């Protein structure tokens, strides 16, 4: 038990993250060293100074397409509660 990690969810010392996109009773586990973040296209950056001309504000929008790759499919495991 780690007193500095109070309130964190852990299984065998590995931090667990939750998501509303995952079905209740299902856990997906993977080896983070075998997951790649892939940049699918260049980042576009749009800056608009005219929109907020009445004050000292600037509108900034960044768009980036990314994907996740699992180079070793056997390292992804689905666990379901019975």
Secondary structure, 3 states (H helix, E strand, C coil): CCHHHCCCCEECCEECCCCCCCCCCEEEEECHHHEEEEECCCCEEEEECCCCCCCCCCEEEEECCEEEEECCHHHEEEEECC
